[in-house]
Amino acid sequence: MLLPLIVTLIAVAVAIWPIPATMSTGNTVVKLSYNPNITFRSLQEVKPETTTKINRAIERFKINLFTKVFVPDMLQPFGDISKFEPSIVEIEKALTINAVRLVQLNSDLHTVKPVLTENENESYDLRIMDNSTEILITGATSSGILHGLTTLSQLFYTHTWGPPYTKIAPVSITDTPRFLHRGINLDLSRNWFSKEDILRTIDAMAFNKMNRLHLHITDAQSWPLEIPAFPELIKAAYSPTKYYSTQDIQSLLSAAEDRGIQILMETDMPGHSTSIAYSHPELITSANIQPWGDYAAEPPSGTLKLNDSNVEDFVSGLFADFLPRLVHHTQYYHTGGDEVNKKAYEITLGTSDGPTLQPFVERFVQHAHKEVFKHDMQAIVWEEMLLDWNISLAKNTTVQVWQSAANVKRVIQKGQLWEAMTFAKSYHSCYPFADYCSPVKSWRLIYSYDPLANLTIEETKSVIGGEIHLWAEQTDSSNLDRMLWPRASAAAEVLWSGRQDSNGVNRTFLEATPRLHEMRFRMISKSIHAEPIQPLWCAQRPSYMCAL
């Protein structure tokens, strides 16, 4: 049993999440000054807003390290921190690091938007050198600098009686993500989440090096989005105060951008659109028909009409209002397209025959995407548009696969980029009951998912990443954090580090468990109420002792 113990203790000593691409460490204690001089410069010219973004990140780093302190006593048997942290004598003798240098290598003047693009380089290097009183972080871009600061914050602990310290200097880390798209899909329609809930989720995502927040902002149940061109739409908000104003949206976009995260907005259509009927009943067919199960995947039934010029005018007006407010913050817009119910069109089109309906769905999607392209944005759709409806999509359209891993190959074979965390692994909303998505998706199940499984080397080139889906049938502000975290952390590591290590071997639960315990407690110190993954007794002991 000696080997598992050694492996586990090493993991606890270097509990970085997600695990870096390459990392070497020593066994020397160094401490960080209470007021380190953290400076930023770029070797090439950058936009003024880049410097502002990094300066704000520096302030958040200081707050997290010196205010939201993390003493890892809960990870030691019965809280005996003395067996883990250096003694006061060791701390007093330890070298003090009083400076952190942040250096950006590349210019960002060529980028039109202050967001990640498909060519964005998020890599960074971090060095804590022997006998040096400064730490050096270099990043290809500002995103790399942000990730480097996040990793640096995870290297240090708060001492019970002294300053922050690490026991593993010197440290050398070279890191870069395996996938570009590392996201969470948050359903804002089925239950209400405050702006503060979403901001807290953005903070947690940044701490896990996730970079895409997909906001499924409208659905059949509610329309909580203010559109000045159509102010009447928020009649479908759950109450007069439960909607996201134009100012709320800009606040979320800016906060995400500050943390290297791009927000992708989705107004699902033509299905999942019944909420529009509260203000525009003339645009919706089969609204609130019973039995709803014949006309929709869940209540209430209703879908945007097809072959209707009024619907097309509505979509044009909606996008003309909304997309110009997004375009400087994101390159994508999600037009939905899942679960379009054929029977719902019997009333207006007199048929539920798929081949007969296909030209009408094609016309609808082409019109919607033409409006997206007008604003220099790329479209995202759910897989049904390509696989079930055979819609002709522009080459740069991203197809989001959610139903099955088998559909990944089908999408790639049709020549589209794809993004996927499949249904079986990625639904955070499932509870342990006999329903459509049971059982609950544990962090281990999510961690075992390989986005590249069963793909050829050529096919893997079409994979841009994945998302965890939190559909909100049974989630609201009261349980948001525990429904997401730390299970979403498991996906974050898969998407940042890949399922396999540098030797092509799958990472083990044994190695990951102590790191995830520590990651959870670090998130709790930041007021992110992540749920436990094991009893605390297990968190305080080698992971081979608790195969739970």
ABEGO torsion letter per residue (X at the ends): XAAAAAAAAAAAABBBOBBBABBBBBABBBBBBABBBBBBBBABBBBAAAAAAAAAAAAAAAAAAAABBBBAAAABBGGBAAAABBBAAAAAABBBBABBBBBBABBAAABABABBBAABBABBBBBBBBGBABBBBBBABAAAAAAAAAAAAAABBBBAABBBBBAAOBBBBBBBBABABBBBBBBAAABBBBAAAAAAAAAAAAAAGBABBBBBABBAABBABBBAABAAAAAABABAABBBBAAAAAAAAAAAAAAGBBBBBBBBOABGAAAAAAABAAABBGBGBOBAAAABABOBBEBBBBGBAAAAAAAAAAAAAAAAAAAAABABBBAEGBGBBAAAAAAAAGBABAAAAAAAAAAAAAAAAAAAAAAGBBBBBBAAAAAAAGBBBBAABBBBBAABAAAAAAAAAAGBBBBBBBAAAABAABBBBBBAAOBBBBAAAAAABBAABGBBAAAAAABAEBBBBBBAAABBAAAAAAAAOAAAAAAAAAAAAEABBAAGBBBBAAAAAAAAAAAAAAAAAAGBBBBBABBAAAAABBAAABBX
